[in-house]
Amino acid sequence: MAIRPAPPRHRNTKMIATLGPASSSPAMIEALWRTGADVFRLNFSHGSHEDHAQRIAAIRALEQKVHRPIGILVDVQGPKLRVGQFAGGAAEIATGAPFRLDLDPAPGTAARVQLPHPEIIRAAETGSTLLLDDGKLRLRVTRKGKDFLETEVMVGGTIKDRKGVNVPDVVLPIPSLTEKDKKDLAFALRQGVDFIGLSFVQQPQDVADARAIVEGRAWIMVKLEKPSAVAPDKFERIVQLADCVMVARGDLGVELPPEEVPLIQKRIVRACRRAGRPVVVATQMLESMISAPTPTRAEASDVATAVFDGADAVMLSAETAAGQFPLEAAMIMDRIIGRVEADPNWRQMIEATRFPPEPNSADAISAAARQVAHTISAKAIITYTTSGSTTLRAARERPDVPILGATERRETARRLALVWGVHPVQTADVHSMTQMVAKACRVAVHEGFAKSGDEIVITAGVPFGTPGATNALRIAVID
């Protein structure tokens, strides 16, 4: 007798939960999953490989227990640009005063500090802006030399040792993957993770370089956190090269004026939906729940906005990794998603923002499947897929019935756990149309989406097993 899997989710928007000190035990990981987490994020800026290996093992053990594919996202750190140290550990920098950044390792003062990044000195120009300590201090370059930058302090304050440096209006000649990242990446790929979160992307070549290393062993999730990456001349190409995209609002909010971030978030989500790339909205979604058992009303509205925009997933960061109320944060996010998707206005907005199909057979079949499913009140759309591309095109249509992503590849099923409206199922491959229809009916019943007499819509590519060749649609009635 087939093993009955855990009940399916009854929502379309997915949830990512970050694991950390507050959520590393197998019991907490299971509780987060049962509460609504579809994908777990491991932040390689913190913790050892041994720590992360234990968390990955716990997730895979849970996957076997509940018989559901679970995605794992590894977020590599990327370059960390910092000033040097100060005499006494800190200095007070006055607004309007001159301030020098140079290569001298001597302890800093109120007049200067080491900037151990000659690439910043080379790339900066007169008039360039430098931000220190997550944007709390703002400097403008007034003169540069071979080994120094003279600046004027536009916004002053206290600066401590090793605080971060952001250069929002300069493309730095720095690869997005450091030597540490490459070691972390090799470890993560050996562990069989499903997504690689790529930080510090400035231009399309950064994504292409990462693809050459990953070689299809995981989906690359490009974190859009630099102004240069969302510039019109680079943005569309980056989205096309990515497998999926994250709106990393924390770093975007440092390097861009705060009033720009919501507009860029909407532009990124819209572009990804147009391209059929899964898109995640992340950072500070329920930030107050790090130390409080309930969110602010503004935070609840923030999550709801991402759901209304049609994002594939929303993410919890420190809320579940290090907060005092990790499970409560996941519960609240699950409730917000469910409440929004139950509202008639949500479906109206999804319908109003749907993009026309692109002129190819895959999109023609996917658009037809959505329309047919709606017209006949089908219980589900079942997509047969090898690489995930067939299911991604179906999800791009944002249908009003669940999508069952059926695949024989475990790694594809895990990746589809991130995708809007998709219920991934690992199942044996099919080799004929008759077999396809019969198996689709069995899967729909077994997974709890249909019963005898219900109709389902099925899409696939013929010949079977050919990635990206969606060209067949069938309607079937459950016996």
ROVOBA-617551 format. One line per field, with one value per residue (C-alpha): x, y, z negated; residue in three letters. Coordinates in steps of 0.25 Angstrom, whole numbers, plus 5000, padded with zeros to 4 digits. Each point is the difference from the previous one (the first is absolute). Layout:
// ROVOBA-617551
xx X|...;
yy Y|...;
zz Z|...;
aa ALA|...;
END
This chain:
// ROVOBA-617551
xx 5000|5005|5005|4990|5008|4998|4988|5002|5001|4988|5007|5008|5010|5012|5008|5015|5005|5014|5006|5010|5002|4985|4996|5011|4994|4993|4987|5000|5003|4988|4991|5004|4997|4986|4997|5003|5014|5002|5015|5011|5011|5014|5008|5015|5004|4998|5003|5010|4999|4997|4988|4994|5002|4992|4989|5000|5000|4988|4992|5003|4995|4987|4998|5000|4991|4989|5002|5001|5011|5006|5010|5013|5005|5015|5003|5015|5006|5006|5011|5000|5005|5004|5009|5011|5001|5000|5009|4991|4990|4992|5000|4990|5000|4994|4991|5006|5014|5011|5003|5010|5000|5013|5008|5008|4997|5003|4988|4990|4996|4989|5008|5003|4999|5006|4992|5006|4994|5008|4990|4990|5011|5003|4985|4995|4999|4999|4985|4998|4993|5005|4991|5005|4993|4988|4998|5000|5012|5001|5013|5002|5013|5007|5014|5007|5014|5007|4998|4990|4986|4997|4986|4990|4991|4986|4993|5009|4999|5008|5007|5006|5011|4997|4987|4995|5002|4990|5003|4987|5003|5013|5001|5012|5010|4997|4994|4988|5006|5012|5009|4992|4987|5006|5004|4986|4994|5008|4995|4986|4999|5006|4989|4990|4993|4990|5002|5013|4997|5010|5004|5007|4995|5003|4999|4996|5014|5000|4988|5007|5012|4992|4992|5014|5003|4987|4998|4985|5001|4991|4992|5007|4992|5005|4999|4997|5006|5009|4995|5009|4993|4986|5005|4992|5012|5003|4987|4993|5012|5003|4986|5001|5013|4994|4992|4993|5001|5000|4996|5010|4994|5010|5012|4992|4994|5015|5004|4987|4991|4989|4989|5006|5000|4985|5000|5012|4994|4987|5009|5008|4988|4993|5012|5002|4986|5001|5012|4994|5011|4997|5001|5002|4997|5010|5005|4993|4987|4996|5012|4994|4997|5014|4997|4985|4989|4992|5003|4997|4988|5010|5008|4987|4997|5014|4998|4986|5006|5010|4988|4991|5012|5001|5013|5004|5005|5002|5011|5003|5014|5005|4985|5002|5015|5003|4987|4993|4987|5004|4988|4990|5007|4997|4986|4997|5006|4992|4987|5003|5002|4988|4991|5005|4997|4986|4997|4993|5008|5013|4995|4995|5014|5007|4991|5002|5016|5001|5009|4996|5006|5013|4999|5005|4993|5003|4993|4989|4997|5002|4990|4990|5001|4997|4988|4995|5002|4992|4989|4997|5003|5011|5006|5014|5010|5010|5013|5011|5014|5014|5008|4988|4998|4986|4995|5007|4992|4987|5003|5003|4985|4996|4988|4988|5002|5012|5012|5005|5015|5002|5015|5008|5012|5001|5008|4990|4989|5008|5002|4985|4997|5004|4990|4987|4988|5008|4998|5013|4999|5011|4994|5005|5002|4989|5003|4986|4988|4991|5010|5001|4985|4999|5011|4995|4987|5006|5009|4989|4992|5012|5004|4987|4996|4989|4990|4991|4993|5009|5007|5014|5009|5013|5012|5013|5011|5000|5009|5000|5012|5004|5003|4992|4991|4987|4990|4989|4987|4990|4987|4997|4989|5004|4994;
yy 5000|5014|5008|5012|5013|5012|5008|5010|5015|5008|5013|5004|5010|4992|5003|4999|4999|5003|4990|5004|4999|5002|4989|4989|4989|4989|5002|5015|4998|4990|5010|5011|4991|4996|5014|5004|5001|4994|5003|5002|5010|4998|5013|4997|5013|4993|4986|4989|4990|4990|5008|5001|4985|4997|5009|4994|4986|5004|5006|4987|4991|5009|4998|4985|5001|5008|4995|5014|5007|5011|5011|5004|5014|5003|5015|5002|5013|5007|5011|5008|5014|5006|5011|4997|5002|5013|5004|4997|4992|5012|5014|5012|5005|5014|5004|5010|4996|4994|4985|4991|4986|4993|4988|5003|4989|5010|5001|5010|5014|5010|5005|4986|4985|4989|4995|4986|4999|5007|4996|5010|5011|4997|4999|5012|5014|5014|5001|4986|4996|4991|4995|4994|4992|4996|5014|5007|5008|5007|5005|5007|4998|5014|4995|4987|4995|4987|4995|5009|5007|5013|5002|5010|4995|5002|4993|4997|4992|4989|4990|4987|4990|4992|5006|4997|5009|5001|5007|5002|5008|4992|4986|4994|4991|4989|4986|4996|4987|5001|4989|4997|5000|4990|4990|5002|4998|4987|4995|5003|4994|4987|5000|5001|5013|5005|5015|5009|5014|5009|5013|5013|4998|5013|4995|4989|4994|4997|4991|4993|4998|4993|4991|4995|4995|4995|4993|4997|4993|5010|5012|5013|5011|5013|5010|5014|5009|5009|5012|4997|4986|5007|5010|4999|4996|4988|4996|4992|4992|4997|4994|4992|4994|4997|4988|5008|5013|5006|5015|5002|5012|5002|5003|5007|5009|5004|5004|5006|5011|4993|5005|4993|4986|4997|5004|4992|4988|5001|5001|4988|4992|5004|4997|4986|4997|5004|4992|4988|5000|4997|5013|5001|5013|5000|5008|5006|4994|4998|5006|5004|4985|4998|5005|5001|4989|5008|5009|5014|5003|5006|4987|4992|5010|4998|4985|5002|5009|4990|4990|5009|5003|4985|4997|4985|5001|5008|4998|5001|5003|5003|4998|4985|4999|5008|5006|4996|4996|4992|4991|5012|5007|4989|4998|5015|5000|4988|5006|5013|4993|4991|5012|5008|4989|4998|5014|5002|5012|4992|4991|5013|5006|4987|4999|5015|4998|4988|5001|4995|4987|5000|4995|4986|4986|4999|5014|4997|4986|5006|5012|4990|4991|5012|5004|4985|4998|5012|4997|4986|5002|4990|4996|5002|5001|4989|5003|4990|5006|4995|5013|5008|5009|4995|5002|5014|5004|4995|5008|5013|4999|5001|4991|4999|4985|4993|4996|4986|5000|4985|4996|4988|5008|5003|5012|5006|4997|5007|5013|5001|5001|5015|5002|5007|4991|4987|4988|4992|4984|4991|4988|4990|5005|4997|4995|5001|5009|4989|4998|5015|5002|4988|5004|5014|4996|4991|5011|5010|4991|4995|5014|5004|5009|4993|4988|4991|5008|5013|5005|5004|5006|4994|5006|4994|5000|4989|4993|4998|5004|5011|5013|5012|4993|5002|4998|4991|5002|4990|5000|4988|4996|4992|4986;
zz 5000|5004|4988|4997|5000|4991|5004|5011|4998|5003|5005|5012|4994|4994|4987|4998|4986|4996|4990|4989|4985|4997|5010|5002|4992|5009|4991|5004|5014|5001|4993|5009|5012|4995|4997|5014|5004|5014|5002|4989|5001|4995|4999|5002|4994|4987|4995|5003|5011|4989|4995|5014|5003|4987|5004|5015|4994|4991|5012|5008|4989|4999|5015|4998|4988|5007|5014|5006|5008|4992|5006|4994|5003|4997|4999|5003|4993|5012|4998|4987|5001|4987|4994|4991|4985|4992|4988|4988|5009|5005|5005|5001|5014|5002|5011|5009|4996|5009|4999|5006|5004|5003|5000|4988|4989|4989|4990|5005|4994|5002|5013|5007|5000|5008|5012|5003|5013|5011|5010|4994|5001|5014|5004|4993|5007|4995|4996|4996|4988|4989|4989|4987|4989|5009|5005|4986|5005|5014|5006|5014|5007|5002|5005|5003|5001|5002|4986|4994|5001|4994|4996|4994|4989|5005|4988|4988|4987|4993|5008|4993|5004|5013|5004|5014|5012|5012|5013|5006|5013|5004|5006|4993|5007|4990|5003|4993|4995|4990|4997|4988|5008|5010|4988|4995|5013|5002|4987|5002|5014|4994|4990|5011|4997|5009|5002|4999|4995|5008|4993|5005|5014|5008|5014|5009|5000|4985|5003|5012|4992|4989|5010|5005|4986|4996|5013|4998|4987|4993|5004|4999|4992|5004|4988|5006|4989|5008|5008|5012|5001|5001|5011|5013|5008|4991|4993|5011|5004|4985|4999|5012|4995|4986|4997|4989|4994|4986|4997|4989|4994|4989|5008|5011|4988|4996|5014|5005|4995|4992|5008|5012|4994|5001|5015|5003|4993|5009|5012|4997|4996|5013|5009|4994|5002|5014|5002|4992|4990|4985|4992|4985|4992|4988|4988|4988|5003|4986|4993|4987|4998|4997|4986|4999|5002|5010|5012|5002|5009|5010|5001|5002|5012|5005|5001|5006|5011|5005|5001|5007|5010|5003|4994|5000|4986|4988|4990|4985|4996|4986|4996|5000|5000|4987|4995|4987|5008|5012|5000|4998|5011|5010|4995|5002|5014|5004|4995|5007|5013|4998|4997|5012|5010|4994|5004|5013|5003|5000|5011|5008|4999|5004|5012|5003|5000|5008|5012|5014|5004|5008|5014|4998|4998|4985|4997|5010|4993|4986|5003|5005|4988|4991|5008|5002|4985|4997|5010|4996|4985|5000|4986|5005|5011|5000|5007|5004|4999|5000|4998|4994|5012|5004|4986|4999|5013|4994|4987|5008|5004|4985|5002|4990|4998|4993|5009|4998|5005|5002|5003|4998|4996|4985|5002|5009|4990|4989|5009|5004|4985|5001|5012|4999|5000|5002|4992|5004|5001|5003|5008|5010|5015|5010|5014|5007|5001|4994|4988|4998|4998|4991|4991|5000|4995|4989|4996|4998|4992|4991|4997|4996|5011|5007|4999|5009|5010|4999|5013|5001|5010|5004|5008|5005|5010|5011|5002|4985|4992|5009|4992|5004|5011|4994|5012|4995|4992|4995|4992|4991|4991|4987|5001;
aa MET|ALA|ILE|ARG|PRO|ALA|PRO|PRO|ARG|HIS|ARG|ASN|THR|LYS|MET|ILE|ALA|THR|LEU|GLY|PRO|ALA|SER|SER|SER|PRO|ALA|MET|ILE|GLU|ALA|LEU|TRP|ARG|THR|GLY|ALA|ASP|VAL|PHE|ARG|LEU|ASN|PHE|SER|HIS|GLY|SER|HIS|GLU|ASP|HIS|ALA|GLN|ARG|ILE|ALA|ALA|ILE|ARG|ALA|LEU|GLU|GLN|LYS|VAL|HIS|ARG|PRO|ILE|GLY|ILE|LEU|VAL|ASP|VAL|GLN|GLY|PRO|LYS|LEU|ARG|VAL|GLY|GLN|PHE|ALA|GLY|GLY|ALA|ALA|GLU|ILE|ALA|THR|GLY|ALA|PRO|PHE|ARG|LEU|ASP|LEU|ASP|PRO|ALA|PRO|GLY|THR|ALA|ALA|ARG|VAL|GLN|LEU|PRO|HIS|PRO|GLU|ILE|ILE|ARG|ALA|ALA|GLU|THR|GLY|SER|THR|LEU|LEU|LEU|ASP|ASP|GLY|LYS|LEU|ARG|LEU|ARG|VAL|THR|ARG|LYS|GLY|LYS|ASP|PHE|LEU|GLU|THR|GLU|VAL|MET|VAL|GLY|GLY|THR|ILE|LYS|ASP|ARG|LYS|GLY|VAL|ASN|VAL|PRO|ASP|VAL|VAL|LEU|PRO|ILE|PRO|SER|LEU|THR|GLU|LYS|ASP|LYS|LYS|ASP|LEU|ALA|PHE|ALA|LEU|ARG|GLN|GLY|VAL|ASP|PHE|ILE|GLY|LEU|SER|PHE|VAL|GLN|GLN|PRO|GLN|ASP|VAL|ALA|ASP|ALA|ARG|ALA|ILE|VAL|GLU|GLY|ARG|ALA|TRP|ILE|MET|VAL|LYS|LEU|GLU|LYS|PRO|SER|ALA|VAL|ALA|PRO|ASP|LYS|PHE|GLU|ARG|ILE|VAL|GLN|LEU|ALA|ASP|CYS|VAL|MET|VAL|ALA|ARG|GLY|ASP|LEU|GLY|VAL|GLU|LEU|PRO|PRO|GLU|GLU|VAL|PRO|LEU|ILE|GLN|LYS|ARG|ILE|VAL|ARG|ALA|CYS|ARG|ARG|ALA|GLY|ARG|PRO|VAL|VAL|VAL|ALA|THR|GLN|MET|LEU|GLU|SER|MET|ILE|SER|ALA|PRO|THR|PRO|THR|ARG|ALA|GLU|ALA|SER|ASP|VAL|ALA|THR|ALA|VAL|PHE|ASP|GLY|ALA|ASP|ALA|VAL|MET|LEU|SER|ALA|GLU|THR|ALA|ALA|GLY|GLN|PHE|PRO|LEU|GLU|ALA|ALA|MET|ILE|MET|ASP|ARG|ILE|ILE|GLY|ARG|VAL|GLU|ALA|ASP|PRO|ASN|TRP|ARG|GLN|MET|ILE|GLU|ALA|THR|ARG|PHE|PRO|PRO|GLU|PRO|ASN|SER|ALA|ASP|ALA|ILE|SER|ALA|ALA|ALA|ARG|GLN|VAL|ALA|HIS|THR|ILE|SER|ALA|LYS|ALA|ILE|ILE|THR|TYR|THR|THR|SER|GLY|SER|THR|THR|LEU|ARG|ALA|ALA|ARG|GLU|ARG|PRO|ASP|VAL|PRO|ILE|LEU|GLY|ALA|THR|GLU|ARG|ARG|GLU|THR|ALA|ARG|ARG|LEU|ALA|LEU|VAL|TRP|GLY|VAL|HIS|PRO|VAL|GLN|THR|ALA|ASP|VAL|HIS|SER|MET|THR|GLN|MET|VAL|ALA|LYS|ALA|CYS|ARG|VAL|ALA|VAL|HIS|GLU|GLY|PHE|ALA|LYS|SER|GLY|ASP|GLU|ILE|VAL|ILE|THR|ALA|GLY|VAL|PRO|PHE|GLY|THR|PRO|GLY|ALA|THR|ASN|ALA|LEU|ARG|ILE|ALA|VAL|ILE|ASP;
END
